[in-house]
Amino acid sequence: MFESRFQCAMDSGCLSKSVGRDYREKILRPGGSKDAADMLKDFLGREPNDDAFFKLLNVNLP
């Protein structure tokens, strides 16, 4: 699920500092004090889905 967030950084050929900062602030810092699904939604800025994962695997779904 993190693939979608990192995909835009990887498309430019390098990791983005802002994505790394967001990951540190929104995922690592809260640790186990917040629900994992809530942290993921906050990090992604949307509801998680499998689209980026399937794109990474080169799987096309109808």
C-alpha positions as CSV (number, residue, x, y, z in Angstrom):
1,M,0.0,0.0,0.0
2,F,2.9,2.3,0.5
3,E,3.9,1.6,-3.1
4,S,1.5,4.3,-4.4
5,R,3.0,7.0,-2.2
6,F,6.6,6.0,-3.1
7,Q,5.7,5.4,-6.8
8,C,5.6,9.2,-7.6
9,A,9.0,9.6,-6.0
10,M,10.5,6.7,-7.9
11,D,9.0,7.9,-11.2
12,S,11.4,10.8,-11.0
13,G,14.3,8.4,-10.5
14,C,15.0,9.2,-6.9
15,L,13.4,9.2,-3.5
16,S,11.8,12.5,-2.4
17,K,12.8,14.1,0.8
18,S,9.2,15.2,1.4
19,V,7.9,11.6,1.1
20,G,10.6,10.4,3.6
21,R,9.7,13.2,6.0
22,D,6.0,12.4,5.8
23,Y,6.8,8.7,6.4
24,R,8.8,9.5,9.5
25,E,6.2,11.9,10.8
26,K,3.1,10.0,10.0
27,I,4.2,6.4,10.4
28,L,7.3,6.0,12.4
29,R,6.7,8.8,15.0
30,P,3.3,7.6,16.2
31,G,4.4,4.0,16.2
32,G,1.9,1.8,18.1
33,S,0.0,4.8,19.6
34,K,-2.3,5.1,16.6
35,D,-4.3,2.6,14.6
36,A,-2.2,1.4,11.6
37,A,-5.0,1.9,9.1
38,D,-5.4,5.5,10.3
39,M,-1.7,6.2,10.0
40,L,-1.7,4.7,6.5
41,K,-4.7,6.8,5.4
42,D,-3.0,9.9,6.8
43,F,0.3,9.1,5.0
44,L,-1.4,8.3,1.7
45,G,-3.8,11.1,1.8
46,R,-6.6,8.8,0.8
47,E,-8.1,5.4,1.4
48,P,-5.6,2.6,0.7
49,N,-6.1,0.3,-2.3
50,D,-4.1,-2.3,-4.3
51,D,-3.6,-0.3,-7.5
52,A,0.1,0.6,-7.1
53,F,0.9,-3.0,-5.9
54,F,-0.6,-4.5,-9.1
55,K,1.1,-1.9,-11.2
56,L,4.4,-2.8,-9.6
57,L,3.7,-6.5,-10.5
58,N,2.7,-5.5,-14.1
59,V,-0.8,-7.0,-13.5
60,N,-3.6,-5.4,-15.4
61,L,-7.1,-6.0,-13.9
62,P,-10.3,-5.4,-15.8
